[in-house]
Amino acid sequence: MIDSKTRKVGNSAVITLTTEMLTIHDAKEGDTRFVVRGDDGTLSLMAHDTSVAEALATAEIVMDENRVLLQALA
């Protein structure tokens, strides 16, 4: 486990990724990452994948178009 502190920058809170973390994720400054919340509340850091981003954007459109139906099913 690698510790990382949260700090305030302007109106945001940031978590600094150490050089070790960047190496593990094969990432560099300026790369885009997804932060995904698991069912158990954990957060996972994932590489940006254009196809995933496009699928999520499409899902948002479908959910917006069918909001009333989806709320009734919930």
Z-matrix of the N, CA and C atoms (Angstrom, degrees):
N
C 1 1.448
C 2 1.526 1 107.83
N 3 1.322 2 115.74 1 138.53
C 4 1.456 3 122.05 2 179.07
C 5 1.523 4 108.06 3 -113.24
N 6 1.323 5 117.21 4 125.29
C 7 1.463 6 121.17 5 178.53
C 8 1.521 7 110.72 6 -79.54
N 9 1.335 8 115.78 7 143.77
C 10 1.456 9 121.44 8 174.78
C 11 1.514 10 107.86 9 -147.26
N 12 1.322 11 117.03 10 132.69
C 13 1.457 12 121.55 11 -177.87
C 14 1.521 13 111.24 12 -91.84
N 15 1.320 14 114.67 13 149.25
C 16 1.453 15 121.84 14 174.49
C 17 1.520 16 107.71 15 -93.89
N 18 1.339 17 116.69 16 135.59
C 19 1.461 18 119.88 17 178.39
C 20 1.523 19 109.74 18 -138.50
N 21 1.309 20 115.77 19 160.99
C 22 1.456 21 121.84 20 -177.99
C 23 1.531 22 109.56 21 -91.01
N 24 1.335 23 115.64 22 132.93
C 25 1.458 24 122.65 23 173.98
C 26 1.519 25 106.31 24 -133.94
N 27 1.308 26 117.02 25 108.59
C 28 1.466 27 120.38 26 -175.41
C 29 1.518 28 109.63 27 63.72
N 30 1.332 29 116.97 28 -126.86
C 31 1.465 30 121.94 29 178.73
C 32 1.520 31 112.37 30 -96.77
N 33 1.331 32 117.13 31 11.13
C 34 1.457 33 121.42 32 -176.37
C 35 1.521 34 110.90 33 -118.09
N 36 1.319 35 115.20 34 163.43
C 37 1.460 36 122.11 35 170.98
C 38 1.516 37 106.51 36 -111.31
N 39 1.320 38 117.08 37 137.15
C 40 1.463 39 120.99 38 -177.93
C 41 1.519 40 110.37 39 -126.80
N 42 1.311 41 115.42 40 150.59
C 43 1.458 42 122.60 41 172.27
C 44 1.515 43 105.95 42 -114.51
N 45 1.309 44 115.58 43 125.42
C 46 1.456 45 120.38 44 -178.42
C 47 1.517 46 109.75 45 -82.57
N 48 1.332 47 115.92 46 132.57
C 49 1.461 48 121.28 47 174.88
C 50 1.524 49 108.00 48 -94.72
N 51 1.303 50 115.89 49 123.74
C 52 1.458 51 120.72 50 179.53
C 53 1.519 52 110.28 51 -71.98
N 54 1.314 53 116.09 52 167.29
C 55 1.461 54 120.87 53 175.66
C 56 1.521 55 110.27 54 -57.44
N 57 1.316 56 116.62 55 -38.58
C 58 1.472 57 120.96 56 178.62
C 59 1.532 58 110.94 57 -61.96
N 60 1.343 59 117.10 58 -44.38
C 61 1.462 60 120.49 59 178.80
C 62 1.521 61 111.47 60 -63.38
N 63 1.324 62 116.84 61 -41.71
C 64 1.463 63 120.28 62 178.77
C 65 1.517 64 110.87 63 -63.18
N 66 1.321 65 116.34 64 -39.61
C 67 1.465 66 120.33 65 178.85
C 68 1.520 67 110.56 66 -64.48
N 69 1.322 68 117.49 67 -44.41
C 70 1.466 69 122.12 68 179.33
C 71 1.526 70 110.58 69 -58.21
N 72 1.334 71 116.80 70 -39.22
C 73 1.468 72 121.55 71 -177.85
C 74 1.517 73 112.81 72 -91.84
N 75 1.320 74 116.89 73 4.79
C 76 1.462 75 121.03 74 -177.60
C 77 1.522 76 109.91 75 49.32
N 78 1.341 77 115.34 76 49.21
C 79 1.460 78 122.02 77 -175.32
C 80 1.520 79 110.20 78 -120.41
N 81 1.327 80 113.47 79 161.33
C 82 1.454 81 119.40 80 174.86
C 83 1.524 82 108.21 81 -138.92
N 84 1.317 83 116.14 82 167.44
C 85 1.453 84 121.30 83 180.00
C 86 1.528 85 109.83 84 -55.93
N 87 1.331 86 116.10 85 133.53
C 88 1.460 87 121.61 86 179.45
C 89 1.520 88 114.49 87 96.55
N 90 1.349 89 117.26 88 -14.93
C 91 1.464 90 119.99 89 177.33
C 92 1.527 91 110.05 90 -67.17
N 93 1.318 92 115.96 91 150.21
C 94 1.461 93 121.58 92 176.25
C 95 1.521 94 108.75 93 -95.68
N 96 1.323 95 116.65 94 138.35
C 97 1.455 96 122.91 95 177.46
C 98 1.519 97 108.69 96 -130.55
N 99 1.325 98 116.41 97 148.98
C 100 1.459 99 122.63 98 171.02
C 101 1.520 100 107.76 99 -93.16
N 102 1.321 101 116.92 100 139.41
C 103 1.457 102 121.51 101 169.58
C 104 1.520 103 105.56 102 -108.99
N 105 1.328 104 116.38 103 119.71
C 106 1.457 105 122.52 104 -174.92
C 107 1.525 106 108.90 105 -114.36
N 108 1.342 107 116.32 106 131.10
C 109 1.463 108 121.37 107 178.54
C 110 1.514 109 109.13 108 -92.02
N 111 1.332 110 116.45 109 126.30
C 112 1.454 111 121.44 110 177.38
C 113 1.516 112 111.27 111 -82.29
N 114 1.324 113 116.52 112 165.33
C 115 1.465 114 121.49 113 178.80
C 116 1.522 115 112.22 114 -59.22
N 117 1.323 116 116.23 115 -27.33
C 118 1.467 117 120.26 116 -178.91
C 119 1.532 118 112.74 117 -91.31
N 120 1.345 119 117.10 118 9.04
C 121 1.458 120 121.56 119 177.36
C 122 1.519 121 114.54 120 89.92
N 123 1.323 122 117.66 121 -3.19
C 124 1.456 123 120.07 122 179.07
C 125 1.528 124 109.87 123 -73.22
N 126 1.317 125 116.08 124 156.02
C 127 1.453 126 122.16 125 175.45
C 128 1.517 127 108.68 126 -112.82
N 129 1.317 128 116.63 127 134.97
C 130 1.460 129 121.79 128 177.67
C 131 1.521 130 108.58 129 -118.97
N 132 1.303 131 115.58 130 142.27
C 133 1.458 132 122.42 131 177.92
C 134 1.519 133 107.67 132 -101.73
N 135 1.344 134 116.92 133 122.68
C 136 1.461 135 120.96 134 -176.51
C 137 1.522 136 109.80 135 -125.43
N 138 1.323 137 116.30 136 147.00
C 139 1.453 138 121.24 137 175.95
C 140 1.519 139 110.00 138 -62.25
N 141 1.323 140 116.33 139 146.36
C 142 1.461 141 121.47 140 177.52
C 143 1.526 142 108.92 141 -67.16
N 144 1.313 143 115.58 142 130.74
C 145 1.461 144 121.89 143 179.21
C 146 1.524 145 107.23 144 -128.50
N 147 1.316 146 117.25 145 115.09
C 148 1.461 147 121.73 146 -176.09
C 149 1.517 148 112.01 147 -56.79
N 150 1.326 149 118.26 148 -38.76
C 151 1.468 150 120.29 149 -178.72
C 152 1.527 151 110.90 150 -66.69
N 153 1.327 152 117.54 151 -36.08
C 154 1.472 153 120.69 152 176.72
C 155 1.521 154 109.82 153 -67.45
N 156 1.318 155 117.01 154 -43.51
C 157 1.464 156 120.85 155 178.88
C 158 1.526 157 110.85 156 -60.45
N 159 1.326 158 117.34 157 -41.80
C 160 1.466 159 121.31 158 178.70
C 161 1.529 160 111.10 159 -65.86
N 162 1.331 161 116.88 160 -40.96
C 163 1.468 162 120.92 161 179.26
C 164 1.528 163 110.34 162 -64.56
N 165 1.324 164 117.22 163 -41.37
C 166 1.465 165 120.60 164 178.45
C 167 1.526 166 111.06 165 -65.32
N 168 1.318 167 117.66 166 -39.89
C 169 1.464 168 121.15 167 177.89
C 170 1.524 169 110.43 168 -63.22
N 171 1.330 170 117.23 169 -41.71
C 172 1.463 171 121.74 170 177.75
C 173 1.526 172 110.41 171 -64.28
N 174 1.324 173 116.95 172 -42.19
C 175 1.471 174 121.01 173 178.88
C 176 1.524 175 110.89 174 -62.13
N 177 1.331 176 117.16 175 -38.94
C 178 1.470 177 120.50 176 177.40
C 179 1.524 178 111.08 177 -61.06
N 180 1.326 179 116.65 178 -41.94
C 181 1.471 180 120.72 179 179.10
C 182 1.520 181 110.21 180 -63.00
N 183 1.331 182 117.18 181 -46.49
C 184 1.469 183 121.59 182 -179.79
C 185 1.528 184 110.40 183 -62.05
N 186 1.330 185 116.43 184 -42.60
C 187 1.471 186 119.48 185 179.67
C 188 1.522 187 111.42 186 -65.77
N 189 1.336 188 117.27 187 -39.54
C 190 1.466 189 120.41 188 177.49
C 191 1.525 190 111.08 189 -63.67
N 192 1.328 191 117.01 190 -41.85
C 193 1.463 192 121.41 191 -179.12
C 194 1.522 193 112.29 192 -68.07
N 195 1.341 194 117.20 193 -25.89
C 196 1.474 195 121.44 194 -175.09
C 197 1.521 196 112.36 195 -119.63
N 198 1.331 197 116.43 196 27.56
C 199 1.465 198 121.09 197 -174.91
C 200 1.530 199 113.02 198 -55.75
N 201 1.321 200 118.06 199 -47.10
C 202 1.465 201 121.84 200 -177.05
C 203 1.533 202 110.22 201 -62.12
N 204 1.323 203 116.83 202 -46.45
C 205 1.464 204 121.60 203 179.64
C 206 1.533 205 110.66 204 -62.50
N 207 1.322 206 116.77 205 -44.89
C 208 1.470 207 119.99 206 -179.04
C 209 1.529 208 111.67 207 -65.18
N 210 1.348 209 116.88 208 -35.89
C 211 1.469 210 119.31 209 177.21
C 212 1.518 211 110.43 210 -67.95
N 213 1.333 212 118.15 211 -36.62
C 214 1.463 213 121.13 212 177.78
C 215 1.519 214 111.11 213 -65.93
N 216 1.357 215 116.95 214 -36.10
C 217 1.458 216 120.73 215 179.54
C 218 1.531 217 112.66 216 -74.01
N 219 1.318 218 116.09 217 -24.80
C 220 1.472 219 119.71 218 -179.84
C 221 1.477 220 109.23 219 -72.90
